[in-house]
Amino acid sequence: MKRNDKVIIFDFGNVLLAWEPQRLFQRSFPQGMEAVQAFMDEIGFAEWHAEQDRGRPFAQAIAEHSAKFPQYAHIFPDYDACYQEAVAGPIHGTVEILQRLKEAGYPLYGLSNYPTEKFSLARRKYAFMDWFDDILISGEVGLVKPDPAIFRLLLARIGRTAEECIFIDDSNANIAAARKLGFTPIQFHSPEQLEQELQALGI
């Protein structure tokens, strides 16, 4: 493989793995998903979860949020104990693309906002995690996308420039950050769309 060949970097959540955090709390809200979403909005789930992506321990997160929202203290432990329920499974079309890229000899890397405590579970469960040359997880390094520092850290770790890299992610903010740094970004919407955009780039 020549050094100027493109390398391909994948996000995990909602690119390779279906991430549905609402599933964590369904048992506590038999009224349905509207009630689940109202609860998640009330507790600021996205912001709360982002700190676990950054490396905060789950035990600390649950203790702090239980003190802040004591009326929900009986619910928060499900976030830790049942975390794998939020990962609904692989997005098979993307996994198939990943397999073909691996078989074609492309260098493959993972860059994901993911809590360290939980990534080890996914890594053991999904065989395609072994297809990557290297994986950088936000919780391991205390940085989260779209912070440019995590992109630069990955580049330093793999010995590549941004211009050599195609970056695949579903987040607007992450795509914008990657583009600003010089990556060739593809915002993921579906496996079919991803395949078309990779083909347009000659991949």
N, C-alpha and C positions, 0 to 999 in steps of 0.2 A: 504494500500500500504506500503510495507516494505521500509525502508530507503535506502536499497542497490539496489532497483529497478532502472533501467535506466530512466532518464528523457530525453526528446527529444526537441532540440532547432532548430527552423527554421529561416532561412533568409527569407525575403519577395520577393525582386526584382529578377525576373527570377527563382524563386522557387515556390512561391504561386501566385505572380502577374507578368504578362508579362510587362516588363519595356522596352519601345521603345521610347527613347527620341527624335529620329528623327521625330516622329509624331508632336512634338511641332512646328516645323518650316516649315512644308510642304507647308502651304498657302503662305509663303514668297518666295518659290522657285519652281515655276510651272515647271521648267526644269526637275525636278525629284529628286530622292533620291541621286544620285551622287552629285548634287549641294548642297543638304542639308548636306551631309557628309563632303564635302569640306569646307563649312561654319563652321561646328562644329569643324573640325580639325584646321581651321585657328584661331578660338577664344579660342582654348584649352578648349572645353566644359567639358571634364571629370574632369580636374583639377578645373575648375570654379565651377562645380556642387558639387564637393567634399567639398567645403567650406560651402555650404548650408547644406549638410549632417552633417557638424560639428557644425552648428548652426548659421551661418551668415544669417541675414535677407535678404529676397529676394529684398527688396527695395534698400538696400545697394549694393547688388551684381549687380543689374541692373544699378544703377547709376555709379558704378566704371567701369563696362565693357562698358557702353555707352561713358564714357570719354576716355577709352582706344581704343575703336573701334567706333568712331563717325559715320562712314558710315553705321553701323548696329544699331544705336540707336533706330530706329523705329521698329526693330525686337525684341529686347530683352524683352520688356514688355510681349510678348506672353509666355515667359518662366514662368512668374508668373500667368498671367490670364488664360492660357490654360494648366496649368500643368497636370490636370487630363487626358488630351488627351494622355499623354505619358504612362499612365497606361492602357494598352490595354484590361485588364480584368483579371479574375482569370485563373490560370492554373488548369483546372477542375480535372485532374487526381490527382494532388497533394492535392487539397482540399478534395477529396474523401479519400485519405490516412490519412490526418489530422483528418477527421471525424471518421474514424475507430479507430485511435489511441485514440481519445477522448473517444469514446464509450467503449474502452477496459480499460480505467482508467489510461492511461499513463499521467504523468505530462508533460505539454506542455508549452514551452516558446518561445517567439520571440526575435530575436536579429538582428536588421536591421540598415543599414546605410540609413537614411531617414530624410529629412528636417522636423523639428517639425511643421512648418506652414502647411505642406501638409499632414502629417500623419493623422491629425484629420479628413480630408476629406475621406481618405481611411477607417479609422476605422468606420465611420458612414455608408459608402457605402457597406462594405463587412461584412456580418453577421459572417463569420468564425473568424473574429478578436476576437469575444467574447469567443471563445473556449480556448483561451490561459489562463493559470494561471497568467502570467505576461508577459509584453512586454517591452523591453528596446530599445529605439530609440536613435540613435547617436546624433541627433540634440538636444535632451533633456539634454544630459550630456556633450556635447562638445568633445566627443571622437568618432573616427571612426575605424571600422575594416580596416586593420588587427592589429591595435595597441593592444598589449596584455592587456593594461589597461582596455579596454572595456569588454574583456572576464572576467577578474578578478572582475570587478565591477558587472557583471551579477551573477557570482558565489556567491559573498558576499550577493547580494540582495536576491537570492533564497535559500541560505543556503546549497549549494551543492559543491562537489568537481568536478574537471574536469573529473576525472575517472568515475564519475556517469553519465556523459552526452554524448549523441550522438548529434553531431552538423552537420546540413545540410545546405550547401551553394553552390553556383555555382562558386565562385571565387577561383582560384588557391591560391592566396595570403592569403585569409581568412582561407582556409582549412589548409594550411601549418602552419599558426599561431596557429590554434586550436590544431593541432596534436602536435606541440612543447610543448603546455601547458598541454597535457595529455588527451584532449578530444578524443573520438572516432569519427572521421570525415567521412562524406559521401559527396563527391562532386556530386552535382546534375547535371544530364544531361537530364533526362526524368522521368516522373512518373513511368514508367515501370521499369527503372533501379533502381530508389529509392526503390520501393517495393521489388525488388529482394535483394538489399543490406540490407534492414531492416530484411528481412526474414533470411538472412544468419547470422545475429546477434542475431537471436532468438526472434525478435520483431514481 
